[in-house]
Amino acid sequence: MEHYETLERALGVLVCTFQRYCQKEGDQRTLSKGELKELLEKELPSLKTVEIKDGAFEELMSLLDTNKDNQIDFEEYIRFITAACTFVHDFFKDSPAVQPRV
């Protein structure tokens, strides 16, 4: 696989992941609180190893839900992905550019 295909595949994974979870209940174009929680638990399993303070999920939901409709739309989801990518970039910035990053 050529390296340029990796980014294209990653973009597809981000979009398909959102679509797969938002279609489980309610509005088919947004993530409910439950859908977001399931997405985070299943797609970011390393979060289970981090001690997270009480109320952290509700705080995250509130920060992501910029239009305050109690749902996470695709743009709000992408803001989360951007913040997560920035965090991972900062964490690994002095490491060799090799996969996987876990």
BELHU-V461200 format. One record per helix or strand of 2 or more residues. SS is the DSSP state (alpha for helix, beta for strand). FROM is the first residue (numbers start at 1). TO is the last residue. Records with the same first field share a line. If there is no record, write none. Layout:
SS=FROM-TO  FROM-TO
This chain:
alpha=3-22  33-43  45-49  56-64  74-92
